[in-house]
Amino acid sequence: MIPENLLANSSPELLFGLGFAGVYLTIALAVVVLVVAAVFSVLFSRIGFGMKVVWLIFVIIAPVIGALLWFFIGRNHTPVRYW
């Protein structure tokens, strides 16, 4: 929480920058969660070892694109696990 006297004496540029910092941190946290979820999803999928390595390399080299492609394309082509 930001003290009120800091807000009262601050320039609009500072407040604008603080707002953008919050937005950037939220986006960065969302990307980290997406990539970590993709890595665990690849590791626990039923695809072969070679394809797991390929997907993990792709997710690590291009985190956002790799994770999104895994969830929209790669995960849909894995065999369904029946217990």
PyMOL Python script that loads the backbone (N, CA, C, O; Angstrom):
from pymol import cmd

cmd.read_pdbstr("""\
ATOM      1  N   MET A   1       0.845  -1.178   0.000  1.00  0.00           N
ATOM      2  CA  MET A   1       0.000   0.000   0.000  1.00  0.00           C
ATOM      3  C   MET A   1       0.887   1.236   0.000  1.00  0.00           C
ATOM      4  O   MET A   1       1.899   1.281   0.699  1.00  0.00           O
ATOM      5  N   ILE A   2       0.511   2.223  -0.774  1.00  0.00           N
ATOM      6  CA  ILE A   2       1.296   3.447  -0.916  1.00  0.00           C
ATOM      7  C   ILE A   2       0.760   4.492   0.063  1.00  0.00           C
ATOM      8  O   ILE A   2      -0.446   4.738   0.093  1.00  0.00           O
ATOM      9  N   PRO A   3       1.633   5.114   0.866  1.00  0.00           N
ATOM     10  CA  PRO A   3       1.174   6.144   1.807  1.00  0.00           C
ATOM     11  C   PRO A   3       0.516   7.312   1.079  1.00  0.00           C
ATOM     12  O   PRO A   3       0.896   7.658  -0.040  1.00  0.00           O
ATOM     13  N   GLU A   4      -0.488   7.920   1.741  1.00  0.00           N
ATOM     14  CA  GLU A   4      -1.243   9.004   1.110  1.00  0.00           C
ATOM     15  C   GLU A   4      -0.381  10.229   0.825  1.00  0.00           C
ATOM     16  O   GLU A   4      -0.571  10.880  -0.202  1.00  0.00           O
ATOM     17  N   ASN A   5       0.567  10.562   1.713  1.00  0.00           N
ATOM     18  CA  ASN A   5       1.395  11.747   1.477  1.00  0.00           C
ATOM     19  C   ASN A   5       2.296  11.558   0.257  1.00  0.00           C
ATOM     20  O   ASN A   5       2.642  12.534  -0.408  1.00  0.00           O
ATOM     21  N   LEU A   6       2.676  10.332  -0.040  1.00  0.00           N
ATOM     22  CA  LEU A   6       3.471  10.073  -1.239  1.00  0.00           C
ATOM     23  C   LEU A   6       2.631  10.323  -2.480  1.00  0.00           C
ATOM     24  O   LEU A   6       3.114  10.899  -3.455  1.00  0.00           O
ATOM     25  N   LEU A   7       1.376   9.893  -2.449  1.00  0.00           N
ATOM     26  CA  LEU A   7       0.496  10.110  -3.593  1.00  0.00           C
ATOM     27  C   LEU A   7       0.178  11.585  -3.783  1.00  0.00           C
ATOM     28  O   LEU A   7       0.088  12.060  -4.915  1.00  0.00           O
ATOM     29  N   ALA A   8       0.007  12.311  -2.691  1.00  0.00           N
ATOM     30  CA  ALA A   8      -0.342  13.727  -2.786  1.00  0.00           C
ATOM     31  C   ALA A   8       0.812  14.548  -3.352  1.00  0.00           C
ATOM     32  O   ALA A   8       0.576  15.529  -4.057  1.00  0.00           O
ATOM     33  N   ASN A   9       2.037  14.173  -3.062  1.00  0.00           N
ATOM     34  CA  ASN A   9       3.199  14.937  -3.502  1.00  0.00           C
ATOM     35  C   ASN A   9       3.839  14.383  -4.766  1.00  0.00           C
ATOM     36  O   ASN A   9       4.897  14.861  -5.175  1.00  0.00           O
ATOM     37  N   SER A  10       3.232  13.399  -5.385  1.00  0.00           N
ATOM     38  CA  SER A  10       3.831  12.752  -6.546  1.00  0.00           C
ATOM     39  C   SER A  10       3.381  13.402  -7.838  1.00  0.00           C
ATOM     40  O   SER A  10       2.289  13.961  -7.936  1.00  0.00           O
ATOM     41  N   SER A  11       4.246  13.311  -8.813  1.00  0.00           N
ATOM     42  CA  SER A  11       3.903  13.824 -10.133  1.00  0.00           C
ATOM     43  C   SER A  11       3.027  12.806 -10.857  1.00  0.00           C
ATOM     44  O   SER A  11       3.045  11.622 -10.522  1.00  0.00           O
ATOM     45  N   PRO A  12       2.268  13.257 -11.836  1.00  0.00           N
ATOM     46  CA  PRO A  12       1.443  12.322 -12.613  1.00  0.00           C
ATOM     47  C   PRO A  12       2.279  11.267 -13.333  1.00  0.00           C
ATOM     48  O   PRO A  12       1.832  10.138 -13.533  1.00  0.00           O
ATOM     49  N   GLU A  13       3.499  11.647 -13.721  1.00  0.00           N
ATOM     50  CA  GLU A  13       4.361  10.687 -14.405  1.00  0.00           C
ATOM     51  C   GLU A  13       4.729   9.519 -13.493  1.00  0.00           C
ATOM     52  O   GLU A  13       4.781   8.371 -13.936  1.00  0.00           O
ATOM     53  N   LEU A  14       4.983   9.815 -12.221  1.00  0.00           N
ATOM     54  CA  LEU A  14       5.318   8.759 -11.274  1.00  0.00           C
ATOM     55  C   LEU A  14       4.134   7.821 -11.075  1.00  0.00           C
ATOM     56  O   LEU A  14       4.289   6.600 -11.076  1.00  0.00           O
ATOM     57  N   LEU A  15       2.958   8.401 -10.906  1.00  0.00           N
ATOM     58  CA  LEU A  15       1.766   7.573 -10.718  1.00  0.00           C
ATOM     59  C   LEU A  15       1.484   6.739 -11.960  1.00  0.00           C
ATOM     60  O   LEU A  15       1.094   5.576 -11.861  1.00  0.00           O
ATOM     61  N   PHE A  16       1.684   7.340 -13.131  1.00  0.00           N
ATOM     62  CA  PHE A  16       1.494   6.616 -14.388  1.00  0.00           C
ATOM     63  C   PHE A  16       2.485   5.457 -14.480  1.00  0.00           C
ATOM     64  O   PHE A  16       2.129   4.357 -14.903  1.00  0.00           O
ATOM     65  N   GLY A  17       3.727   5.712 -14.081  1.00  0.00           N
ATOM     66  CA  GLY A  17       4.754   4.671 -14.094  1.00  0.00           C
ATOM     67  C   GLY A  17       4.450   3.555 -13.117  1.00  0.00           C
ATOM     68  O   GLY A  17       4.675   2.384 -13.423  1.00  0.00           O
ATOM     69  N   LEU A  18       3.942   3.902 -11.944  1.00  0.00           N
ATOM     70  CA  LEU A  18       3.569   2.872 -10.974  1.00  0.00           C
ATOM     71  C   LEU A  18       2.439   2.002 -11.506  1.00  0.00           C
ATOM     72  O   LEU A  18       2.418   0.793 -11.275  1.00  0.00           O
ATOM     73  N   GLY A  19       1.504   2.615 -12.215  1.00  0.00           N
ATOM     74  CA  GLY A  19       0.409   1.847 -12.810  1.00  0.00           C
ATOM     75  C   GLY A  19       0.917   0.876 -13.851  1.00  0.00           C
ATOM     76  O   GLY A  19       0.497  -0.280 -13.888  1.00  0.00           O
ATOM     77  N   PHE A  20       1.827   1.346 -14.703  1.00  0.00           N
ATOM     78  CA  PHE A  20       2.392   0.460 -15.720  1.00  0.00           C
ATOM     79  C   PHE A  20       3.244  -0.639 -15.100  1.00  0.00           C
ATOM     80  O   PHE A  20       3.278  -1.760 -15.609  1.00  0.00           O
ATOM     81  N   ALA A  21       3.930  -0.328 -14.009  1.00  0.00           N
ATOM     82  CA  ALA A  21       4.721  -1.359 -13.337  1.00  0.00           C
ATOM     83  C   ALA A  21       3.814  -2.479 -12.840  1.00  0.00           C
ATOM     84  O   ALA A  21       4.164  -3.656 -12.934  1.00  0.00           O
ATOM     85  N   GLY A  22       2.664  -2.116 -12.318  1.00  0.00           N
ATOM     86  CA  GLY A  22       1.711  -3.130 -11.872  1.00  0.00           C
ATOM     87  C   GLY A  22       1.201  -3.978 -13.018  1.00  0.00           C
ATOM     88  O   GLY A  22       1.049  -5.192 -12.881  1.00  0.00           O
ATOM     89  N   VAL A  23       0.937  -3.341 -14.152  1.00  0.00           N
ATOM     90  CA  VAL A  23       0.467  -4.076 -15.331  1.00  0.00           C
ATOM     91  C   VAL A  23       1.562  -5.014 -15.828  1.00  0.00           C
ATOM     92  O   VAL A  23       1.291  -6.176 -16.132  1.00  0.00           O
ATOM     93  N   TYR A  24       2.788  -4.526 -15.912  1.00  0.00           N
ATOM     94  CA  TYR A  24       3.895  -5.358 -16.385  1.00  0.00           C
ATOM     95  C   TYR A  24       4.150  -6.541 -15.446  1.00  0.00           C
ATOM     96  O   TYR A  24       4.404  -7.655 -15.904  1.00  0.00           O
ATOM     97  N   LEU A  25       4.082  -6.302 -14.151  1.00  0.00           N
ATOM     98  CA  LEU A  25       4.288  -7.392 -13.200  1.00  0.00           C
ATOM     99  C   LEU A  25       3.187  -8.442 -13.314  1.00  0.00           C
ATOM    100  O   LEU A  25       3.453  -9.639 -13.205  1.00  0.00           O
ATOM    101  N   THR A  26       1.959  -7.998 -13.533  1.00  0.00           N
ATOM    102  CA  THR A  26       0.850  -8.938 -13.703  1.00  0.00           C
ATOM    103  C   THR A  26       1.039  -9.779 -14.955  1.00  0.00           C
ATOM    104  O   THR A  26       0.825 -10.991 -14.928  1.00  0.00           O
ATOM    105  N   ILE A  27       1.438  -9.148 -16.049  1.00  0.00           N
ATOM    106  CA  ILE A  27       1.674  -9.882 -17.298  1.00  0.00           C
ATOM    107  C   ILE A  27       2.843 -10.848 -17.132  1.00  0.00           C
ATOM    108  O   ILE A  27       2.774 -11.989 -17.589  1.00  0.00           O
ATOM    109  N   ALA A  28       3.907 -10.402 -16.487  1.00  0.00           N
ATOM    110  CA  ALA A  28       5.068 -11.273 -16.279  1.00  0.00           C
ATOM    111  C   ALA A  28       4.699 -12.482 -15.424  1.00  0.00           C
ATOM    112  O   ALA A  28       5.133 -13.598 -15.707  1.00  0.00           O
ATOM    113  N   LEU A  29       3.913 -12.269 -14.395  1.00  0.00           N
ATOM    114  CA  LEU A  29       3.478 -13.379 -13.550  1.00  0.00           C
ATOM    115  C   LEU A  29       2.605 -14.355 -14.337  1.00  0.00           C
ATOM    116  O   LEU A  29       2.729 -15.568 -14.171  1.00  0.00           O
ATOM    117  N   ALA A  30       1.730 -13.837 -15.185  1.00  0.00           N
ATOM    118  CA  ALA A  30       0.877 -14.700 -16.012  1.00  0.00           C
ATOM    119  C   ALA A  30       1.720 -15.535 -16.975  1.00  0.00           C
ATOM    120  O   ALA A  30       1.427 -16.710 -17.194  1.00  0.00           O
ATOM    121  N   VAL A  31       2.760 -14.937 -17.549  1.00  0.00           N
ATOM    122  CA  VAL A  31       3.639 -15.672 -18.468  1.00  0.00           C
ATOM    123  C   VAL A  31       4.385 -16.774 -17.720  1.00  0.00           C
ATOM    124  O   VAL A  31       4.500 -17.893 -18.219  1.00  0.00           O
ATOM    125  N   VAL A  32       4.885 -16.470 -16.542  1.00  0.00           N
ATOM    126  CA  VAL A  32       5.600 -17.475 -15.752  1.00  0.00           C
ATOM    127  C   VAL A  32       4.673 -18.640 -15.406  1.00  0.00           C
ATOM    128  O   VAL A  32       5.066 -19.801 -15.523  1.00  0.00           O
ATOM    129  N   VAL A  33       3.453 -18.338 -14.984  1.00  0.00           N
ATOM    130  CA  VAL A  33       2.493 -19.396 -14.652  1.00  0.00           C
ATOM    131  C   VAL A  33       2.171 -20.228 -15.886  1.00  0.00           C
ATOM    132  O   VAL A  33       2.093 -21.454 -15.800  1.00  0.00           O
ATOM    133  N   LEU A  34       1.982 -19.576 -17.039  1.00  0.00           N
ATOM    134  CA  LEU A  34       1.680 -20.287 -18.282  1.00  0.00           C
ATOM    135  C   LEU A  34       2.814 -21.232 -18.665  1.00  0.00           C
ATOM    136  O   LEU A  34       2.569 -22.384 -19.023  1.00  0.00           O
ATOM    137  N   VAL A  35       4.045 -20.751 -18.593  1.00  0.00           N
ATOM    138  CA  VAL A  35       5.197 -21.569 -18.987  1.00  0.00           C
ATOM    139  C   VAL A  35       5.398 -22.731 -18.016  1.00  0.00           C
ATOM    140  O   VAL A  35       5.652 -23.856 -18.448  1.00  0.00           O
ATOM    141  N   VAL A  36       5.290 -22.479 -16.727  1.00  0.00           N
ATOM    142  CA  VAL A  36       5.447 -23.557 -15.743  1.00  0.00           C
ATOM    143  C   VAL A  36       4.347 -24.602 -15.927  1.00  0.00           C
ATOM    144  O   VAL A  36       4.611 -25.802 -15.855  1.00  0.00           O
ATOM    145  N   ALA A  37       3.123 -24.153 -16.164  1.00  0.00           N
ATOM    146  CA  ALA A  37       2.024 -25.096 -16.406  1.00  0.00           C
ATOM    147  C   ALA A  37       2.278 -25.912 -17.666  1.00  0.00           C
ATOM    148  O   ALA A  37       1.992 -27.109 -17.693  1.00  0.00           O
ATOM    149  N   ALA A  38       2.810 -25.281 -18.708  1.00  0.00           N
ATOM    150  CA  ALA A  38       3.105 -26.004 -19.946  1.00  0.00           C
ATOM    151  C   ALA A  38       4.204 -27.035 -19.725  1.00  0.00           C
ATOM    152  O   ALA A  38       4.113 -28.151 -20.235  1.00  0.00           O
ATOM    153  N   VAL A  39       5.234 -26.680 -18.979  1.00  0.00           N
ATOM    154  CA  VAL A  39       6.329 -27.623 -18.717  1.00  0.00           C
ATOM    155  C   VAL A  39       5.806 -28.846 -17.965  1.00  0.00           C
ATOM    156  O   VAL A  39       6.117 -29.979 -18.333  1.00  0.00           O
ATOM    157  N   PHE A  40       5.016 -28.625 -16.919  1.00  0.00           N
ATOM    158  CA  PHE A  40       4.473 -29.760 -16.174  1.00  0.00           C
ATOM    159  C   PHE A  40       3.496 -30.567 -17.019  1.00  0.00           C
ATOM    160  O   PHE A  40       3.457 -31.793 -16.922  1.00  0.00           O
ATOM    161  N   SER A  41       2.717 -29.893 -17.839  1.00  0.00           N
ATOM    162  CA  SER A  41       1.776 -30.597 -18.707  1.00  0.00           C
ATOM    163  C   SER A  41       2.511 -31.479 -19.709  1.00  0.00           C
ATOM    164  O   SER A  41       2.088 -32.604 -19.974  1.00  0.00           O
ATOM    165  N   VAL A  42       3.608 -30.974 -20.265  1.00  0.00           N
ATOM    166  CA  VAL A  42       4.406 -31.777 -21.199  1.00  0.00           C
ATOM    167  C   VAL A  42       5.032 -32.961 -20.468  1.00  0.00           C
ATOM    168  O   VAL A  42       4.997 -34.087 -20.963  1.00  0.00           O
ATOM    169  N   LEU A  43       5.600 -32.709 -19.298  1.00  0.00           N
ATOM    170  CA  LEU A  43       6.274 -33.777 -18.560  1.00  0.00           C
ATOM    171  C   LEU A  43       5.327 -34.907 -18.171  1.00  0.00           C
ATOM    172  O   LEU A  43       5.724 -36.072 -18.173  1.00  0.00           O
ATOM    173  N   PHE A  44       4.091 -34.581 -17.840  1.00  0.00           N
ATOM    174  CA  PHE A  44       3.147 -35.598 -17.390  1.00  0.00           C
ATOM    175  C   PHE A  44       2.219 -36.088 -18.492  1.00  0.00           C
ATOM    176  O   PHE A  44       1.266 -36.819 -18.219  1.00  0.00           O
ATOM    177  N   SER A  45       2.484 -35.694 -19.730  1.00  0.00           N
ATOM    178  CA  SER A  45       1.662 -36.177 -20.839  1.00  0.00           C
ATOM    179  C   SER A  45       2.100 -37.581 -21.225  1.00  0.00           C
ATOM    180  O   SER A  45       3.137 -38.069 -20.776  1.00  0.00           O
ATOM    181  N   ARG A  46       1.301 -38.217 -22.056  1.00  0.00           N
ATOM    182  CA  ARG A  46       1.593 -39.596 -22.453  1.00  0.00           C
ATOM    183  C   ARG A  46       2.318 -39.672 -23.789  1.00  0.00           C
ATOM    184  O   ARG A  46       2.358 -40.741 -24.398  1.00  0.00           O
ATOM    185  N   ILE A  47       2.882 -38.592 -24.255  1.00  0.00           N
ATOM    186  CA  ILE A  47       3.638 -38.639 -25.508  1.00  0.00           C
ATOM    187  C   ILE A  47       4.994 -39.284 -25.254  1.00  0.00           C
ATOM    188  O   ILE A  47       5.420 -39.417 -24.106  1.00  0.00           O
ATOM    189  N   GLY A  48       5.660 -39.679 -26.312  1.00  0.00           N
ATOM    190  CA  GLY A  48       6.956 -40.334 -26.188  1.00  0.00           C
ATOM    191  C   GLY A  48       8.034 -39.396 -25.666  1.00  0.00           C
ATOM    192  O   GLY A  48       7.882 -38.175 -25.678  1.00  0.00           O
ATOM    193  N   PHE A  49       9.127 -39.998 -25.208  1.00  0.00           N
ATOM    194  CA  PHE A  49      10.224 -39.229 -24.625  1.00  0.00           C
ATOM    195  C   PHE A  49      10.801 -38.215 -25.610  1.00  0.00           C
ATOM    196  O   PHE A  49      11.076 -37.075 -25.236  1.00  0.00           O
ATOM    197  N   GLY A  50      10.984 -38.624 -26.868  1.00  0.00           N
ATOM    198  CA  GLY A  50      11.555 -37.722 -27.872  1.00  0.00           C
ATOM    199  C   GLY A  50      10.692 -36.497 -28.110  1.00  0.00           C
ATOM    200  O   GLY A  50      11.201 -35.382 -28.213  1.00  0.00           O
ATOM    201  N   MET A  51       9.377 -36.706 -28.199  1.00  0.00           N
ATOM    202  CA  MET A  51       8.479 -35.567 -28.408  1.00  0.00           C
ATOM    203  C   MET A  51       8.400 -34.683 -27.169  1.00  0.00           C
ATOM    204  O   MET A  51       8.220 -33.471 -27.282  1.00  0.00           O
ATOM    205  N   LYS A  52       8.533 -35.282 -25.991  1.00  0.00           N
ATOM    206  CA  LYS A  52       8.569 -34.465 -24.775  1.00  0.00           C
ATOM    207  C   LYS A  52       9.763 -33.521 -24.812  1.00  0.00           C
ATOM    208  O   LYS A  52       9.649 -32.342 -24.475  1.00  0.00           O
ATOM    209  N   VAL A  53      10.911 -34.053 -25.228  1.00  0.00           N
ATOM    210  CA  VAL A  53      12.119 -33.225 -25.304  1.00  0.00           C
ATOM    211  C   VAL A  53      11.924 -32.100 -26.313  1.00  0.00           C
ATOM    212  O   VAL A  53      12.292 -30.955 -26.049  1.00  0.00           O
ATOM    213  N   VAL A  54      11.344 -32.424 -27.468  1.00  0.00           N
ATOM    214  CA  VAL A  54      11.103 -31.401 -28.495  1.00  0.00           C
ATOM    215  C   VAL A  54      10.179 -30.316 -27.958  1.00  0.00           C
ATOM    216  O   VAL A  54      10.467 -29.129 -28.112  1.00  0.00           O
ATOM    217  N   TRP A  55       9.073 -30.708 -27.332  1.00  0.00           N
ATOM    218  CA  TRP A  55       8.136 -29.718 -26.805  1.00  0.00           C
ATOM    219  C   TRP A  55       8.769 -28.893 -25.686  1.00  0.00           C
ATOM    220  O   TRP A  55       8.558 -27.682 -25.623  1.00  0.00           O
ATOM    221  N   LEU A  56       9.536 -29.526 -24.810  1.00  0.00           N
ATOM    222  CA  LEU A  56      10.173 -28.775 -23.725  1.00  0.00           C
ATOM    223  C   LEU A  56      11.177 -27.762 -24.264  1.00  0.00           C
ATOM    224  O   LEU A  56      11.242 -26.634 -23.776  1.00  0.00           O
ATOM    225  N   ILE A  57      11.954 -28.156 -25.260  1.00  0.00           N
ATOM    226  CA  ILE A  57      12.896 -27.210 -25.868  1.00  0.00           C
ATOM    227  C   ILE A  57      12.136 -26.049 -26.490  1.00  0.00           C
ATOM    228  O   ILE A  57      12.535 -24.892 -26.351  1.00  0.00           O
ATOM    229  N   PHE A  58      11.044 -26.357 -27.175  1.00  0.00           N
ATOM    230  CA  PHE A  58      10.253 -25.304 -27.816  1.00  0.00           C
ATOM    231  C   PHE A  58       9.640 -24.366 -26.775  1.00  0.00           C
ATOM    232  O   PHE A  58       9.621 -23.152 -26.973  1.00  0.00           O
ATOM    233  N   VAL A  59       9.143 -24.915 -25.677  1.00  0.00           N
ATOM    234  CA  VAL A  59       8.551 -24.082 -24.627  1.00  0.00           C
ATOM    235  C   VAL A  59       9.619 -23.222 -23.959  1.00  0.00           C
ATOM    236  O   VAL A  59       9.341 -22.087 -23.573  1.00  0.00           O
ATOM    237  N   ILE A  60      10.830 -23.743 -23.817  1.00  0.00           N
ATOM    238  CA  ILE A  60      11.891 -22.976 -23.156  1.00  0.00           C
ATOM    239  C   ILE A  60      12.482 -21.917 -24.084  1.00  0.00           C
ATOM    240  O   ILE A  60      12.790 -20.812 -23.638  1.00  0.00           O
ATOM    241  N   ILE A  61      12.643 -22.239 -25.367  1.00  0.00           N
ATOM    242  CA  ILE A  61      13.230 -21.276 -26.307  1.00  0.00           C
ATOM    243  C   ILE A  61      12.255 -20.146 -26.633  1.00  0.00           C
ATOM    244  O   ILE A  61      12.642 -18.978 -26.667  1.00  0.00           O
ATOM    245  N   ALA A  62      10.995 -20.492 -26.870  1.00  0.00           N
ATOM    246  CA  ALA A  62       9.967 -19.491 -27.179  1.00  0.00           C
ATOM    247  C   ALA A  62       8.836 -19.669 -26.167  1.00  0.00           C
ATOM    248  O   ALA A  62       7.826 -20.301 -26.479  1.00  0.00           O
ATOM    249  N   PRO A  63       8.991 -19.123 -24.964  1.00  0.00           N
ATOM    250  CA  PRO A  63       8.082 -19.456 -23.869  1.00  0.00           C
ATOM    251  C   PRO A  63       6.600 -19.218 -24.152  1.00  0.00           C
ATOM    252  O   PRO A  63       5.791 -20.130 -23.982  1.00  0.00           O
ATOM    253  N   VAL A  64       6.239 -18.042 -24.570  1.00  0.00           N
ATOM    254  CA  VAL A  64       4.817 -17.742 -24.744  1.00  0.00           C
ATOM    255  C   VAL A  64       4.245 -18.518 -25.921  1.00  0.00           C
ATOM    256  O   VAL A  64       3.214 -19.178 -25.792  1.00  0.00           O
ATOM    257  N   ILE A  65       4.909 -18.440 -27.058  1.00  0.00           N
ATOM    258  CA  ILE A  65       4.416 -19.132 -28.252  1.00  0.00           C
ATOM    259  C   ILE A  65       4.452 -20.646 -28.036  1.00  0.00           C
ATOM    260  O   ILE A  65       3.496 -21.340 -28.383  1.00  0.00           O
ATOM    261  N   GLY A  66       5.528 -21.158 -27.473  1.00  0.00           N
ATOM    262  CA  GLY A  66       5.643 -22.591 -27.238  1.00  0.00           C
ATOM    263  C   GLY A  66       4.578 -23.111 -26.286  1.00  0.00           C
ATOM    264  O   GLY A  66       3.981 -24.159 -26.532  1.00  0.00           O
ATOM    265  N   ALA A  67       4.337 -22.385 -25.201  1.00  0.00           N
ATOM    266  CA  ALA A  67       3.326 -22.818 -24.238  1.00  0.00           C
ATOM    267  C   ALA A  67       1.930 -22.763 -24.845  1.00  0.00           C
ATOM    268  O   ALA A  67       1.135 -23.686 -24.665  1.00  0.00           O
ATOM    269  N   LEU A  68       1.632 -21.692 -25.560  1.00  0.00           N
ATOM    270  CA  LEU A  68       0.311 -21.590 -26.189  1.00  0.00           C
ATOM    271  C   LEU A  68       0.108 -22.670 -27.238  1.00  0.00           C
ATOM    272  O   LEU A  68      -0.966 -23.266 -27.317  1.00  0.00           O
ATOM    273  N   LEU A  69       1.133 -22.926 -28.044  1.00  0.00           N
ATOM    274  CA  LEU A  69       1.009 -23.988 -29.045  1.00  0.00           C
ATOM    275  C   LEU A  69       0.840 -25.347 -28.381  1.00  0.00           C
ATOM    276  O   LEU A  69       0.078 -26.182 -28.871  1.00  0.00           O
ATOM    277  N   TRP A  70       1.534 -25.580 -27.283  1.00  0.00           N
ATOM    278  CA  TRP A  70       1.358 -26.853 -26.588  1.00  0.00           C
ATOM    279  C   TRP A  70      -0.096 -27.023 -26.133  1.00  0.00           C
ATOM    280  O   TRP A  70      -0.697 -28.075 -26.347  1.00  0.00           O
ATOM    281  N   PHE A  71      -0.658 -25.983 -25.507  1.00  0.00           N
ATOM    282  CA  PHE A  71      -2.012 -26.113 -24.980  1.00  0.00           C
ATOM    283  C   PHE A  71      -3.071 -26.179 -26.079  1.00  0.00           C
ATOM    284  O   PHE A  71      -4.097 -26.836 -25.904  1.00  0.00           O
ATOM    285  N   PHE A  72      -2.838 -25.510 -27.209  1.00  0.00           N
ATOM    286  CA  PHE A  72      -3.852 -25.503 -28.266  1.00  0.00           C
ATOM    287  C   PHE A  72      -3.663 -26.598 -29.304  1.00  0.00           C
ATOM    288  O   PHE A  72      -4.639 -27.042 -29.910  1.00  0.00           O
ATOM    289  N   ILE A  73      -2.426 -27.045 -29.524  1.00  0.00           N
ATOM    290  CA  ILE A  73      -2.176 -28.033 -30.581  1.00  0.00           C
ATOM    291  C   ILE A  73      -1.597 -29.322 -30.001  1.00  0.00           C
ATOM    292  O   ILE A  73      -2.157 -30.397 -30.218  1.00  0.00           O
ATOM    293  N   GLY A  74      -0.500 -29.236 -29.276  1.00  0.00           N
ATOM    294  CA  GLY A  74       0.222 -30.423 -28.825  1.00  0.00           C
ATOM    295  C   GLY A  74      -0.539 -31.289 -27.855  1.00  0.00           C
ATOM    296  O   GLY A  74      -0.545 -32.512 -27.990  1.00  0.00           O
ATOM    297  N   ARG A  75      -1.172 -30.686 -26.893  1.00  0.00           N
ATOM    298  CA  ARG A  75      -1.872 -31.457 -25.873  1.00  0.00           C
ATOM    299  C   ARG A  75      -3.084 -32.181 -26.448  1.00  0.00           C
ATOM    300  O   ARG A  75      -3.457 -33.250 -25.964  1.00  0.00           O
ATOM    301  N   ASN A  76      -3.694 -31.608 -27.469  1.00  0.00           N
ATOM    302  CA  ASN A  76      -4.877 -32.227 -28.062  1.00  0.00           C
ATOM    303  C   ASN A  76      -4.546 -33.489 -28.839  1.00  0.00           C
ATOM    304  O   ASN A  76      -5.440 -34.291 -29.108  1.00  0.00           O
ATOM    305  N   HIS A  77      -3.289 -33.688 -29.205  1.00  0.00           N
ATOM    306  CA  HIS A  77      -2.901 -34.853 -29.992  1.00  0.00           C
ATOM    307  C   HIS A  77      -2.267 -35.954 -29.155  1.00  0.00           C
ATOM    308  O   HIS A  77      -1.730 -36.919 -29.699  1.00  0.00           O
ATOM    309  N   THR A  78      -2.326 -35.816 -27.851  1.00  0.00           N
ATOM    310  CA  THR A  78      -1.785 -36.875 -26.999  1.00  0.00           C
ATOM    311  C   THR A  78      -2.874 -37.905 -26.734  1.00  0.00           C
ATOM    312  O   THR A  78      -4.054 -37.557 -26.689  1.00  0.00           O
ATOM    313  N   PRO A  79      -2.498 -39.158 -26.561  1.00  0.00           N
ATOM    314  CA  PRO A  79      -3.507 -40.193 -26.290  1.00  0.00           C
ATOM    315  C   PRO A  79      -4.235 -39.917 -24.977  1.00  0.00           C
ATOM    316  O   PRO A  79      -3.644 -39.413 -24.022  1.00  0.00           O
ATOM    317  N   VAL A  80      -5.494 -40.246 -24.944  1.00  0.00           N
ATOM    318  CA  VAL A  80      -6.288 -40.051 -23.735  1.00  0.00           C
ATOM    319  C   VAL A  80      -5.910 -41.125 -22.722  1.00  0.00           C
ATOM    320  O   VAL A  80      -5.750 -42.294 -23.072  1.00  0.00           O
ATOM    321  N   ARG A  81      -5.775 -40.725 -21.495  1.00  0.00           N
ATOM    322  CA  ARG A  81      -5.380 -41.652 -20.436  1.00  0.00           C
ATOM    323  C   ARG A  81      -6.650 -42.188 -19.760  1.00  0.00           C
ATOM    324  O   ARG A  81      -7.398 -41.430 -19.143  1.00  0.00           O
ATOM    325  N   TYR A  82      -6.879 -43.479 -19.882  1.00  0.00           N
ATOM    326  CA  TYR A  82      -8.011 -44.127 -19.223  1.00  0.00           C
ATOM    327  C   TYR A  82      -7.484 -44.923 -18.035  1.00  0.00           C
ATOM    328  O   TYR A  82      -6.593 -45.757 -18.198  1.00  0.00           O
ATOM    329  N   TRP A  83      -8.011 -44.682 -16.873  1.00  0.00           N
ATOM    330  CA  TRP A  83      -7.507 -45.328 -15.665  1.00  0.00           C
ATOM    331  C   TRP A  83      -8.282 -46.546 -15.379  1.00  0.00           C
ATOM    332  O   TRP A  83      -8.009 -47.235 -14.396  1.00  0.00           O
TER     333      TRP A  83
END
""", "prot")
cmd.dss("prot")
cmd.show_as("cartoon", "prot")
cmd.util.cbc("prot")
cmd.orient("prot")
